Amino acid sequence: MNFCQNCGTKLANASTCPNCGAPVATGSPQQAVADRGSFGWAILGFFILLVGLILFLAWRK
């Protein structure tokens, strides 16, 4: 049983919602996730790597 993404009404087999008139997506519901790495995470990763390298060089025997 499908539900309207706009108002939550139960839907049988319709291309539009009978309650609010919103178009109904066909197929399996998939959420579009835009996962973009930010510049801050790149800088943080760089410095963690840099600190790890410095500590490795300082503490090795």
C-alpha positions in Angstrom: 0.0 0.0 0.0 1.4 3.4 -1.0 0.9 6.6 0.7 0.9 10.2 -0.6 4.2 12.0 0.0 2.3 15.2 0.4 -0.7 14.5 2.7 -0.2 10.8 3.8 -3.5 9.5 2.3 -3.5 5.8 1.4 -3.3 5.2 -2.3 -4.4 2.2 -4.4 -3.2 2.6 -7.9 -3.4 6.2 -8.9 -1.1 8.7 -10.7 -2.4 11.5 -8.5 -3.6 11.7 -5.0 -7.4 11.8 -4.7 -7.2 13.9 -1.6 -4.7 16.7 -2.4 -4.0 16.2 -6.2 -0.2 15.8 -5.8 1.5 13.6 -8.4 2.4 10.1 -7.1 5.9 8.7 -7.7 5.8 5.3 -9.3 8.3 2.5 -8.5 10.2 2.0 -5.3 10.6 5.1 -3.2 14.2 6.3 -3.1 15.5 9.3 -1.3 18.0 11.4 -3.1 20.9 12.0 -0.8 23.4 14.5 -1.8 26.5 13.6 0.1 29.1 16.2 -0.6 32.3 16.3 1.4 33.0 19.7 2.9 36.2 21.6 2.8 36.4 21.5 6.6 36.4 17.7 6.7 39.2 17.7 4.1 41.4 20.0 6.2 40.7 18.0 9.3 41.7 14.8 7.5 44.9 16.4 6.2 45.9 17.6 9.7 45.2 14.3 11.3 47.4 12.6 8.7 50.1 15.2 9.2 50.1 14.9 13.0 50.2 11.1 12.7 53.2 11.3 10.4 55.0 13.7 12.7 54.4 11.5 15.7 55.5 8.4 13.8 58.8 10.1 12.8 59.4 11.5 16.3 58.7 8.3 18.3 60.3 5.7 16.0 63.5 4.1 17.2 
